[in-house]
Amino acid sequence: MPDIWTIWDAELGYSTTSLLQNGGEQANQLASHDGAEPMWGISRVRPDGVPHMHIIPHSTWEWRCAEYGIDPDDMDTLLDIVLHEPWIPDPGDALAAVQPGAAAVLKEMHGLPTCWTPGVPDADRLAAHLARIEAVKTHRVVMVPENRKFRQDVVDYVGLAMTVPLDPLEPVKTLTRLDPARVAARRKTVDYYRASRSGPVMPNFDIKPPNTFMGRKPWPVVAGG
C-alpha cells in the first residue's frame, strides 16, 4: 500500500532577483539577469505528521509540456506528474531493489520509453510517463487533498482571516498561464537534444543549437546585396 501524503496549501513565491530592495536596478546588472521566476510552494504532510514543502519552479510546467507534448492548459495532468515524480526510482540505484515499493515501481516501468528515447511519438512518451506515475501512486506515495474543514479549522485556530479553497491546489490552477513561445522554445531544446544523441546534427530551421537562427533561404553574402 502506498503512503498517503496530504496536500494543505499552495503558495506563490519567486526566485532570487538582482533588483535593489528599495527599487531600481543594481549597478552593472543586466536586465536579462533579473531572475524572480515564479516558484510554487506546495505544503504537504507526511503520514507521520511531519510537514514538507515541495518547491516547483514555474519553468517545470513548461519543460514537462515540451518533453511529453502535454497541453499547456492541462494543469491537472501537470500537477499529478510533478507532485509524484520525486518517487520514481532511479534504475541505477542499487538500494531501490531492496525497498519493496521502489522495486515494484521499477518492475512496472521497465522498458518504458522516456522523454529522451528517440523515434517515439509524444502520445507514447506521455502514456509511458503516466504509467510510471500510476506505479508510484500504487506502490509508493499518493497525494490527496487534506479535508477542507480540517484545513479551515487550523487557519481559524491560528487567527488568519481567510477562507481556504475547496481544492488546496486552486491557486496553481487559477494563476498559472504558460507562455506558448517559452514552451515552443523548450520543445526546440528537447528536439535538438534527442536528435544529437544519435550523432552530429546538421542544424535546420526546426532543429538547431541555442542562439542559432538558420533562416528559410540563403542569406546575402555581401552586405546590402
N, C-alpha and C positions, 0 to 999 in steps of 0.2 A: 504494500500500500504506500502511496506517496505521502510525504509530509505536506500538511496544509499550512500555507502562509496566507495571512490575511492582509489585504490592502486597505490602508486607512485614509490616505490623502495623497494629492499630487500638488506640488508647489513649483512655481516658475522662478528660476534664478538666471544667472548669466556667468560666463567665464571671465577671466581676468581681462581688464581693459587698460590701455595706456593713457586714458584721459585723466586729467587732474581732478581731484575730488571737488575742487571749487569751481570747476568749469574750464573749458578751453583745453587745447592740446598741450602735452608736454613738449618742451623744446626738442627739435630734431627727431620727432616721432612721425613716421609716415601714417597717413590715414588708413592705408591698407593693413596696418598692423594694430588696428584699434582693438580687435577682439570682441568681447561682450557677446559671444554666441549664446543664444538661449539654451538653457540647461534645465531639465526637469528632474526634480527630486521626488521619487515615489516612496512614500512611507509605508513600510510593511512590518509585520510582527511574525517572528518565527513561532513554531509550535511550543517552544519552551518559554514564550513570553518576552523574548529579547527583541527590542526594536531594531530595525535595519533601514537604511536609506539607500535606494538604488538611484545613482546619478546617471541620467541619459542625455547626452548632448543632442541638440536638435538635428544635427547632421546625421545622426544614426538612422533616423527615418529615411533620409534621402539615400543613404547607402543601401539600405535593405530594398528600397524600390529599384535602385539601379542593378543590384545583384540578382534579384529574383523576379523582376518585372511586375512588382506589386503596384496596384492602383494607388497613386499618392493620396487619394481621398479615403482609402480603406484603413482608417486608424485602428479599427478593431483587430484586423489581422496583424498590423504592425506592432501593436501593443502586446498581443498574445505571443508573438515571436520574440520580441526584445525582452519581455519580462521573464521568459523561460529559457532563453539561450544560455545563460551562465551555467546551467546544469547539463548541457550537452557535454559528455565526457570526451576527452582527447584520446583517440585510439592509440596514441603513442605513450600514454600514461600507464605504466605497469600496475600502479595501485588501483586503477579503475577496475581491473579484472577481479579484485578481491572484495570490492564493495558491491553487494548484490544488486542494488538499484542501478548503479552505473553499468555493471556488467550486462544487465538486461537491456539497457538502452543501447549499448554497443552492439549487442546481438541484433536488435531490430534495425539499426541504422547501417549495418554492414553492407557495403556495396552500393549504397545510395549515392547518386551524383551530388556534388557540391556546387556552389556558385562559380567555382573555377574549373569545373570539368568541361573540356572543350566539346563543341558539337552537340550540346544538349539544349532543347527548346526551353524557353522561360517557364512554360507550364510544367514541364517535368522537374526543373530545378525547384520551383516553388512547392510542388507536390512532395518532393523528397524532403525539403526543409520542414514543411508542416508535419510530415511523418516523424521527423526527429523530435519536433516539439511535442507531438502527441505521446511519443515514447517517454519523454521526460515527465509529462503530466501523469502518465500511467504508473511509472516506476520510481520517480524521484521526488518531484515537487510540483504542486499545483497552486496557483494564485487565485484567491477568491476574495470578493469584497467583504469587508467586515460589516456586520449588521449595522444598518443606519441608526437605529435607536441607540445602540451602544456607543457609536461614534458621537452622536449628538449629546448623549449624557456626559461623555468625557469633556466635550467642548464647553458644555454648560458648567461643569464642575470647576474648570479652570478659569471661568469667567469671561470667555470670549463671546462677544455679541455677534454670532453668525449662525446661519442655518446650513448644516452640512448637506451636500448634494446626495441624491439617491445613489448615484454612481460616483465613487471616490475618484475615478479617473476622468470625470467630466471636464475638469479644466484642460487636460491634454486634448481631449476630443474636440472641444469647442474653440480653443485658441490656436491649435496647430494648423497652419496652412503651408504646404510645401510649394516652393518656387519651381515651376516646370523647367526653367533654364538650369537651375542648380542640379536637379535630378538628371536632366539630359547630359550635363557636363560630367557628372559622376558615372553615368552609363558609358560615356566615351572612354573614361578611365578604365572601367571594368572590361569593356570590349578590347581595348588595346592590350591590357594585361593578359587576357585569355589568349589572344592571338599570338602574343610574344612568347608564351610558354612552350610552343612547339617549334620555335625557331625565330630567326630575324624577321621583322615585319617591314614591308615596304609601305610607308605611310601613304594614306589617301585622304579623301575628304572626310570620311567617316571614322577611320581607324588611324590614329596619329598620336605621337608623344605629346607631353604637356607643352604649352606655349608654341604650338605649331599650327599654322594656317596654310593649308595647301592651295586653296582656290579651286575653281572648276575649269580653269583654262590657263594656258601658259602666260606667265607674266612678261611684260615688255623687258627686253634685256637692257635697252638704253632708256634712260630717264626721259620722259616726255614722248617716247615712241609709241 
